[in-house]
Amino acid sequence: MNRDQVSSSNLASVGYDAQTQTLEIEFLNGSIYQYFNVPEGIYSGLMSASSHGRYFDSYIKKGGFAYKRIR
């Protein structure tokens, strides 16, 4: 999955597959996680948020999405 770089103190890059509703996030520490069944609106909100890290924490991490660490 292609990811776009983001300016964040915690996140390095973000990718999204609309067909599978999979959100992929690379953190600055090098780990990569995939979050499943994420609506496109959540991805859009993350990418347009003034603070990507705060949005991630509030709407994705605390949003209850199933996830898997892939690196």
PEWO-V417378 format. One record per helix or strand of 2 or more residues. SS is the DSSP state (helix for helix, strand for strand). FROM is the first residue (numbers start at 1). LEN is the number of residues. If there is no record, write none. Layout:
SS,FROM,LEN
SS,FROM,LEN
This chain:
strand,4,2
strand,11,7
strand,22,6
strand,32,4
helix,40,9
helix,52,10
strand,67,3
